[in-house]
Every structure is written in C-alpha cells, then in structure tokens.
Amino acid sequence: MKQLFWIGCAAAALWTACLAQNAKNPFLGRWDVTVTAGQDTYPDWIEVSQKDGKLAAHVQPRSGGAVWASDVKLDGDRLIVTMGGGRGPAITWELTAKGDAFSGSLRRGDGVALVAGVRAPKLDRPMPKAWSDPERLFNGKDLTGWEPIGTAASHWVAKDGEMVNEAHGANIRTTRNFDDFKLHIEYNCPNEGNSGIYLRGRYEVQVEYEAVDANDKFHSMGSIYSFLAPAVELARKPGTWETYDITLVGRRVTIVRNGVKTIDNQEIPGHTGGALDSHEAEPGPFYIQGDHTGGMKYRNITVQVPKK
C-alpha cells in the first residue's frame, strides 16, 4: 500500500508540475496577428506549441507559405521567436502576453514594427440543416458586384460569359461579405498559370499549373495553401474548364474538384498568405488573385448560404 501511495504522490506531483509549466506559458495556441509598420498594416498568424519540453512556432507571414521558426524561447514573461534570415536579415518577434492578447515588436535589420495578437477563434459550428438556392455572383456581362483590390492596374474584364484576367495586375473581390457558404466556381488555368480563390478573403484555395516539380502537395492545385493538401491527386488539365465546389463552415472546409472530393471536412488552422486581414471571426469576401499571371478565366460563380 505504501508503494502505491508514493506512486500516486509522484504522479500527482508530475501532473501539478505540468500544469504549472503550462500556466507559466500563456503563449501556447493559435493567434491572429496584426502588424503595423509605419502607415502600413497587415495580417500575420502564429501557432505556438510545446512538445517534449521544447517550444515551436509555426508562422504565417504576410505573403508566401507558412514557415517554422528557427528558435523559440521564453525570457521571463517575454516570448522571443526568431525566423531564419535566409536571403535577408533574421526576423525576431518579442512578445508579451496579457490574457487572450499579446503585444510586442517585430524586428528585421534596422526595421521595427508593432505587433498585436488575439487568440484565434475556434469557429466550431455545426453544419447547416439547409442551404439557400444558388445565387450568381458573376452575371457574365460585366463586373457588377466585384471590385479591384489595391492600387495596381486591374486587367479583369467580363467577356463571353467569362471573368478574364488579361494580364497580371490587381486582385479582384466581391463587394459582399460571406460567413458560411457553398461556393461553385469554374476555372480555366493556362499552362504556367498561377492564381488562387480566397474564402472570406483569408483562406487561399490554390489554382496553378506551374511546372510539375515547382510546388509540393501543400502548395499545388486544390490545396489550402500551406495548410491542407488534397487527399487525391487528379490529372493536370491546363487550358481546360474545371470545377471547384467548396463548402466552408466555421474552420472546416470540404473541396470537390471536378466531381472528386479531395479535401473532406478538414480544419483550416489559420489564414494563409495574402489574406486581407486577420479577423477570422468576421465574414469576408471572395477574392481572386490576379497579381501572379494573366490568362486566368473564371465563370459560373454561384454561392449558397445557410437558410435561417
């Protein structure tokens, strides 16, 4: 009995130590981040985790794919996250947490930006029991309901029932915002083409026919860029019409490409590069990338929303 007693005490002490360790690290979890650099404000995202006593950080910067930090450590009440320099100076985050928020700085070389983060919402919602009838988002005649993003020249035109990006330039978005939805969209991606369809303006569904070895499965056609890879690899069909049927409820996404389910009710952990903002709890627009390559075509874009 004494042996069992001491084993129980040791287990209780270990559990208490684990709780104390977690309590001392308020940074664990996913965070939606806003970076302010002078007059420029943009979204980032970070997930801090711990395994075998070691800290790790998965970071989604302003653009490109999510990357793992080269070093993560606690220094008193500060979290210091270092991203390897690569082609340029290293990036260092210095953060201080307070409840469900943190603040701090982002340094790269001589540049310093302000960082503010809030805990990413769970967005755990049940599948709607019924959906509205499909509603057209593109009338096939003009760009009513759509607007270019930013100051780059827009080369989007409506032509023969198609939304065409004649040359790389501005991205384009819907003037309306959406929360949960079913989206149907048809696309025609030329060889060497690269675009993307953003859900709520934050989560990119990749559209690309670059060289076969240019992208891994997390960055190729049909992926949620950097986060979710298609479970099924379909044949490449550059220059032909294909379909996406995408259902997004909360964070969970299902993608059917050309009639084949390639992502099945998977959780999107955070927004992808190129997101319009980091406010994941809010509705957002659909937007289509036009800043990579021209020659992209889209048509028959419809949406369904949950019936009230």
VENCORVEN-V294793 format. One record per run of one state. SS is the DSSP state (~ for helix, > for strand, _ for the rest). FROM is the first residue (numbers start at 1). LEN is the number of residues. Records with the same first field share a line. If there is no record, write none. Layout:
# VENCORVEN-V294793
SS->FROM-LEN, FROM-LEN
This chain:
# VENCORVEN-V294793
_->1-1, 24-5, 38-2, 52-2, 61-6, 69-2, 76-2, 84-7, 99-2, 109-2, 120-11, 132-3, 137-9, 150-6, 160-2, 166-5, 175-3, 179-2, 189-5, 200-3, 209-15, 225-3, 229-12, 250-2, 258-2, 268-16, 285-2, 289-7, 305-1, 307-2
~->2-22
>->29-9, 40-12, 54-7, 67-2, 71-5, 78-6, 91-8, 101-8, 111-9, 131-1, 135-2, 146-4, 156-4, 162-4, 171-4, 178-1, 181-8, 194-6, 203-6, 224-1, 228-1, 241-9, 252-6, 260-8, 284-1, 287-2, 296-9, 306-1
